[in-house]
C-alpha cells in the first residue's frame, strides 16, 4: 500500500470514527429520551389508577361531611413526604381530605378551569419542594337524598425516583453503546479496506504501464470504478498516439537532415583538398555536433514512446555487434574488444535503447582506450549489470560528475559533440536507472549500468 493510499485510509477511518461517535451520541440521547417518555407515561397510568380508586371510595356522610370509605393501599401514602400524595377538595364547603404523606401541607393546585370528568396534568413543586407530576380530575358525588356535590381529586408523584431510573438506564446502556461503536468501527475498517483495494490494483496497474510491462489497465474492476479505468485507458491510448506522432516527426526531421549532413561531408573533403584545413575542421565539428544532437533527440523520442510488454533482449549479441562495427572505425581499428559473460542473460528493455547505450559507451571507451575495451555482463539479482571499461587515462573523481553534462568533454579532442554520455543518462533515466563511474580494472574509466532482467529476480 502506498503512502497516499494509507493517508486516504486514515482520513476515511477518522471520518468514520467521528461519524460513529456522533451517531452513538444521538442514539444514546434518543434512547434515554424514549425511556424517560415511557417512564412518564407509566407514572401517569399509575396516578390515574390511584385517582380512580379514590374517586370510587368517596362518600358523603349523614352529617354532610366528605369521607373516604377506603384509602389507597399503596404504603407510600402513609409515609410523610414519601413522594406520593393525594388530596380531595370539596369545592362547595372548602374542606380537604389528604393522605398521611402530606402531613399538614397541601398540594399547590394551579388555578385553571377543570370540567367534570376531564383530567389535567401539571408539573408542580411537591411539599418537599421536589419536582412532581400532578394529575387532577373533577367528580360529582351524590348523597343519600340525591343531592350531588363537586370534588376535585388530585394525586402527585415526585419525579426524583423517575430521574434516578433514567440516570441508571443511561449508565447501563453506555457499555452496550461502546461495544456497538467497536463493532461499527471494525466494520468501517473492513469496508474502507475493501473499498480502497480496487484503487490499489489500479495504482499497481499504472506503475506497470509506466514500467512498460503492460499497455493498459485491467478492465476487470468493480463497476464503481470502471468509468475511471476506462478514462485512464482512453488517456493512455491518446498519449500513445500523440507520442507516436512526435516520434514520427522526430524521425522525419532526422531523415531530412541526413542529406544536408552528407553534403557537408563532401564539402569538408573538398575544403581539405584545397588546403583549407582549419575551415574544414570547424565545419566538421559543427556537422558532428548536429549529427549527435539528432541522434540524441531520436533516442529520447524512442524512450518516451517505449513499448509496453517488451520481450527480453540478449545484451551480449548487441555488445558483440557494436564491437565489430567499432573495430572497423579509425578509433577502434587498433583496439582489442573483449565481451565476457551474459550468455543466457536478457534485459527487459528496448533493443534500440540497449544499442544506443552500448554504442555510446563503447565508442567513448574506444576513443580514449590505449589498447583494449572490456564489456562485462552479469546477472545481479533482478537486474542485468553491464560494465564498460577501457585502459585509457581515466578521469579524476571530481571530473566524473561532469561526464554526463550536455556538450561537455573530458578532453578537447575533436570527433564528438560531447552528448554520448548524456544520451546514455537520458535513456537509463527512463528505466529509473543511472550510470556509475569509477576507475576500472584496466586502470582507465569504468562505466556501469543496470537494466531490469527478463524473468524477474534470480533465485
Secondary structure, DSSP 8 states (H G I E B T S, - for coil): --HHHHHHHHHHHHHHHHHHHHHHHHHHHHHHHHHHHHHHHHHHHHHHHHHHHHHHTEEE-TTS-EEESS----GGGGSTT-SEEEEEEETTT--EEE-GGGTT-----------TT-EEEEEEE-TTS-EEEEEEEEEEEE-TTS-EEEEEEEEEEESHHHHHHHHHHHHHHHHHHHHHHHHHHHHHHHHHHHHHHHHHHHHHHHHHHHHTS-SS--S-S-HHHHHHHHHHHHHHHHHHHHHHHHHHHHHHHHHHHHHHHHHHHHHHHHHHHTT-HHHHHHHHHHHHHHHHHHHHHHHHHHHHT--SS---EEHHHHHHHHHHHHTTSTTTTT-EEEEES-TT-EESS-HHHHHHHHHHHHHHHHHH-SSEEEEEEEEETTEEEEEEEESS----GGGGGGTTSTT--SS--SS--S-HHHHHHHHHHHTT---EEEE-TTSSEEEEEEEEBTTSS--
